[in-house]
Amino acid sequence: MFAGSTAMDLSGMRKKYKGDEECFEENQLVSLDPIKQFGDWFDQATKCPEIGEPNAMCIATSTKEGRPSARMVLLKGYSDEGFRFFTNYESRKGGELESNPYACLCFYWEPINRQIRIEGNVERIPYQSSCDYFHSRPKSSQIGAIVSRQSTAVPDRNMIQTPSWCHYTPYSVLLVCSYIMEYL
């Protein structure tokens, strides 16, 4: 019981597991190479119709003082070099990664009973790669990134519907590229 409060007891809340056939042993892994094993499980997740976004992952960052925060982002690529995702320089996540360049990723694919946790240092990749990714996004997504400053509240819906915000120009999109970071 939490001191001074009424706590809801969730200790009995759990899914019924099938048994030993859901467990695996090391010799059943495709590879002891973590990237190859990730690739196998990621492939299984992409083929599972119950998993809407197999590339959705939780990323945890922290301030220099150690205050953690976590949020969901999308994996945009992976290789032997690392795992790639994008964020905004001016977001809380971007600021935390700038001051404390370590993060933890967690994939959870409940329908296939798999979870993968990855941790390590992060680094920016070349500016042009970030711009190329930004320009590959749908135009409406690019505009949304220009209009809204991440980690800040939008005062009202009218702000994003005002015609002055709806004029797309390559110049305004290029400005946003300076705020997009890609991490490995």
Secondary structure, DSSP 8 states (H G I E B T S, - for coil): --TTS-----TT-------GGG---GGGSS-SSHHHHHHHHHHHHHH-TT-S-TTEEEEEEE-TT--EEEEEEE--EEETTEEEEEEETTSHHHHHHHHS-EEEEEEEEGGGTEEEEEEEE--B--HHHHHHHHHHS-HHHHHHHHHS-TTS--S-HHHHHSGGGS---HHHHHHHHTTEEEE-
